Amino acid sequence: MIIQKSNIPIQKVKFIFLLVSISFIIISCGVYSFTGASISPEIKTISIARFPNNASLVEPTLSQKFTEALKDKFVSETNLTLVNKGGDLRIDGEIINYSVLPVAIQANETAALNRLTIIVKVKYINTFDESKDFESRFSRFEDYPSSENLANVQETLINQINSMLVEDIFNKAVVNW
């Protein structure tokens, strides 16, 4: 049996080990995550209230889909525990607009595209640092061909818009950009 000697110098092995060890320590401290969230170590819980749909045009499942998407984002990308009420971080609000409008009018005065827009009003409270509290409106939209029936594309559009809105809220609340 012939044993070959490795071509990797011992200094490189030590460096890689050190780099992996430091990375593990930083991640396990919980101060920084690869999502960019920067949450003080004393903050342990978050409560996210149901977002009622108070828009003039109501899509029945929008409230539940949006609220669940927001909860999922914070639970999956932070170390926070979701509680029903009284979290260290608190988010509540409402859906204030759900509308479809024509865009990209053509020469024959018909729309080439329609735009589905959703606007949410959000109140964020950080019980450990009032300076990070905010009350803001977040708006996102998706365009779709006017030849498509809204009922056929609505679920996909809502999921895409919800994803963008949730990302915007998450970034403003805990990414600090």
Backbone hydrogen bonds, N-H to C=O, Kabsch-Sander energy under -0.5 kcal/mol:
donor,donor_aa,acceptor,acceptor_aa,energy
4,Q,2,I,-0.5
12,K,9,P,-0.7
13,V,9,P,-1.5
14,K,10,I,-2.3
15,F,11,Q,-2.4
16,I,12,K,-2.7
17,F,13,V,-2.4
18,L,14,K,-2.5
19,L,15,F,-2.6
20,V,16,I,-2.5
21,S,17,F,-2.3
22,I,18,L,-2.5
23,S,19,L,-2.2
24,F,20,V,-2.3
25,I,21,S,-2.1
26,I,22,I,-2.4
27,I,23,S,-2.3
28,S,24,F,-2.5
29,C,25,I,-1.2
30,G,27,I,-1.2
32,Y,26,I,-0.6
33,S,37,A,-0.9
36,G,33,S,-1.8
38,S,174,V,-3.4
39,I,31,V,-0.6
39,I,37,A,-0.5
43,I,40,S,-1.6
44,K,42,E,-0.6
46,I,81,T,-2.4
47,S,89,L,-2.5
49,A,47,S,-0.5
49,A,91,I,-2.6
54,N,52,P,-1.0
54,N,95,I,-2.4
58,V,56,S,-0.6
59,E,57,L,-0.5
62,L,59,E,-1.6
63,S,59,E,-0.5
65,K,61,T,-2.5
66,F,62,L,-2.8
67,T,63,S,-2.3
68,E,64,Q,-2.5
69,A,65,K,-2.1
70,L,66,F,-2.2
71,K,67,T,-2.2
72,D,68,E,-2.8
73,K,69,A,-2.0
74,F,70,L,-1.9
75,V,71,K,-2.5
76,S,72,D,-2.6
77,E,73,K,-1.7
78,T,74,F,-0.6
81,T,44,K,-2.5
83,V,46,I,-2.7
89,L,45,T,-1.7
90,R,125,I,-2.7
91,I,47,S,-2.7
92,D,123,K,-2.1
94,E,121,K,-2.0
95,I,52,P,-3.0
96,I,94,E,-0.7
96,I,119,I,-2.2
97,N,119,I,-1.6
99,S,117,T,-2.4
101,L,115,R,-2.1
103,V,113,L,-3.1
106,Q,110,T,-3.2
109,E,106,Q,-1.9
112,A,103,V,-0.5
112,A,104,A,-2.3
113,L,103,V,-1.8
114,N,144,Y,-3.0
115,R,101,L,-3.0
116,L,142,E,-2.7
117,T,99,S,-2.8
117,T,115,R,-0.6
118,I,140,R,-2.5
119,I,97,N,-2.3
120,V,138,F,-2.6
121,K,94,E,-2.9
122,V,136,S,-3.4
123,K,92,D,-3.4
124,Y,134,F,-3.3
125,I,90,R,-2.6
127,T,88,D,-2.8
127,T,125,I,-0.6
129,D,126,N,-0.9
132,K,129,D,-2.0
133,D,130,E,-1.7
134,F,124,Y,-1.8
136,S,122,V,-2.2
138,F,120,V,-2.8
140,R,118,I,-2.0
142,E,116,L,-1.9
144,Y,114,N,-2.6
146,S,112,A,-1.9
148,E,145,P,-1.9
152,N,149,N,-1.4
153,V,149,N,-1.0
153,V,150,L,-0.8
154,Q,150,L,-2.2
157,L,153,V,-2.5
158,I,154,Q,-2.9
159,N,155,E,-2.2
160,Q,156,T,-2.1
161,I,157,L,-2.8
162,N,158,I,-3.1
163,S,159,N,-2.0
164,M,160,Q,-1.8
165,L,161,I,-2.7
166,V,162,N,-2.9
167,E,163,S,-2.0
168,D,164,M,-2.2
169,I,165,L,-2.5
170,F,166,V,-2.8
171,N,167,E,-2.5
172,K,168,D,-2.3
173,A,169,I,-2.4
174,V,170,F,-2.8
175,V,170,F,-0.8
175,V,171,N,-1.1
176,N,171,N,-1.2
177,W,171,N,-0.6
